[in-house]
Structure formats: C-alpha cells, structure tokens
Amino acid sequence: MDENPNRIRELRLAKGWSQQRLADEVGCSKMQVSGLERGKPKLDQDWMRRLAGPLGVTPADLLPVEDNPRALTEEEWALIQQFRAGDDRGRDELQRVADVLLPFRDHPVDNGRDAA
C-alpha cells in the first residue's frame, strides 16, 4: 500500500483539524477518517465529494500530486486566491503583468553566459 494514498491527512493538518473535527464536518466517524487517510477503504468519488467541501478543496485535490496533473503548488494556489479576492482593476492589472511575462517563459534570458 502507498505510504500516502491520498492528501486527506495533509489537507486536514493544514487546516489545523483533528481527525474528529473532520469527521464531525463530514458526518462520519473518526475511525472512518483514519481509515480513509490510510487508504482503507480506497477513496471513491462519494468520499471525495464529501471531504472536499469541508477541506476547502476540489475533489481532485484529494488525490496524490503524481495522480493529479492539475495540482497546484502552494504559491500557485495563493496567487489564484489573491486574484479571486481582487477587484476588477486589480485582476486587470495582474492579467496585464502575466501577459507581459508569459512570453519569456519559453525564452529564458541568457545573461551573457555563452556555453562556448
């Protein structure tokens, strides 16, 4: 069995919650939360939907990062949260900055260091 079959424990601890608190939020027992964190039973869609809301994530965010190609880093998630919390002007400014910077992603600056 995988050491970390899902991210339930990680996400629960990030909220500062005990297994009992998550169980209370989801409407199940602490033993069920403990089992789910260990991968017994396997995390199915029903459990993912039940757990995602209280943990403040999408169901896909409960999957291990290697199984979720759309997983975000903490920095990416923070940027999205700032974008969502901003007013129209702030979002427009952020979009303009991103539009300017994104073309450089595929063409890194050489800084005068030639390989030859």
C-alpha positions as CSV (number, residue, x, y, z in Angstrom):
1,M,0.0,0.0,0.0
2,D,1.1,3.5,-0.7
3,E,2.6,5.5,2.2
4,N,0.4,8.4,1.2
5,P,-2.6,7.0,-0.8
6,N,-4.2,10.5,-0.8
7,R,-3.8,14.0,0.6
8,I,-6.6,13.9,3.2
9,R,-4.2,14.0,6.2
10,E,-2.1,16.7,4.7
11,L,-5.1,18.9,3.9
12,R,-6.7,18.2,7.3
13,L,-3.5,19.2,9.2
14,A,-3.1,22.3,7.0
15,K,-6.4,23.4,8.5
16,G,-5.3,22.6,12.0
17,W,-8.1,20.0,12.3
18,S,-8.1,16.7,14.2
19,Q,-9.5,13.6,12.7
20,Q,-12.5,14.1,14.9
21,R,-13.1,17.6,13.7
22,L,-13.0,16.4,10.0
23,A,-15.3,13.5,10.9
24,D,-17.8,15.9,12.5
25,E,-17.7,18.2,9.5
26,V,-18.2,15.3,7.1
27,G,-20.7,13.4,9.2
28,C,-18.8,10.2,9.7
29,S,-16.7,8.6,12.5
30,K,-13.1,9.4,13.4
31,M,-12.3,5.7,12.6
32,Q,-13.6,6.2,9.0
33,V,-11.4,9.3,8.6
34,S,-8.4,7.4,9.9
35,G,-9.1,4.6,7.5
36,L,-9.5,6.9,4.5
37,E,-6.2,8.6,5.3
38,R,-4.5,5.2,5.2
39,G,-6.3,4.2,2.0
40,K,-8.7,1.7,3.7
41,P,-11.2,1.9,2.1
42,K,-10.0,3.4,-1.2
43,L,-11.1,6.9,-1.8
44,D,-14.1,6.8,-4.1
45,Q,-16.0,9.7,-5.7
46,D,-18.6,9.8,-3.0
47,W,-16.0,10.2,-0.3
48,M,-14.1,12.7,-2.4
49,R,-17.2,14.9,-2.8
50,R,-18.0,14.6,1.0
51,L,-14.5,15.5,2.1
52,A,-13.6,18.2,-0.5
53,G,-16.1,20.9,0.7
54,P,-15.1,20.9,4.4
55,L,-11.4,20.8,3.5
56,G,-11.9,23.7,1.1
57,V,-10.5,21.9,-2.0
58,T,-11.8,20.3,-5.1
59,P,-12.3,16.5,-5.1
60,A,-9.3,16.1,-7.4
61,D,-7.1,17.9,-4.9
62,L,-7.5,14.9,-2.6
63,L,-5.5,12.8,-5.0
64,P,-1.8,12.4,-4.6
65,V,0.0,15.1,-6.6
66,E,1.5,12.5,-9.0
67,D,-2.0,11.3,-9.8
68,N,-3.4,14.9,-10.4
69,P,-1.7,16.6,-13.3
70,R,-3.7,19.8,-12.5
71,A,-2.5,20.0,-8.9
72,L,-1.3,23.5,-7.8
73,T,1.7,24.4,-5.7
74,E,1.0,26.5,-2.6
75,E,2.4,29.5,-4.4
76,E,0.1,28.9,-7.4
77,W,-2.9,28.5,-5.1
78,A,-2.1,31.7,-3.2
79,L,-1.9,33.6,-6.4
80,I,-5.2,32.3,-7.5
81,Q,-6.8,33.3,-4.2
82,Q,-5.3,36.8,-4.5
83,F,-6.7,37.1,-8.0
84,R,-10.1,36.0,-6.9
85,A,-10.1,38.3,-3.9
86,G,-9.1,41.3,-6.0
87,D,-11.4,43.9,-7.5
88,D,-11.8,44.3,-11.3
89,R,-8.9,46.8,-11.5
90,G,-6.5,44.5,-9.6
91,R,-7.4,41.5,-11.7
92,D,-6.9,43.5,-14.9
93,E,-3.5,44.7,-13.7
94,L,-2.5,41.1,-12.8
95,Q,-3.6,39.9,-16.2
96,R,-1.5,42.6,-18.0
97,V,1.6,41.6,-16.0
98,A,1.0,37.9,-16.8
99,D,0.5,38.8,-20.5
100,V,3.9,40.6,-20.5
101,L,5.8,37.9,-18.6
102,L,4.4,34.7,-20.1
103,P,6.2,35.0,-23.5
104,F,9.6,34.9,-21.6
105,R,8.7,31.5,-20.1
106,D,9.8,29.8,-23.3
107,H,12.8,32.0,-23.9
108,P,14.9,32.3,-20.8
109,V,17.3,35.2,-20.5
110,D,20.9,34.2,-21.3
111,N,22.5,36.9,-19.1
112,G,25.6,36.9,-21.3
113,R,26.7,33.4,-20.4
114,D,27.5,31.5,-23.6
115,A,28.2,27.8,-23.5
116,A,31.1,28.2,-25.9
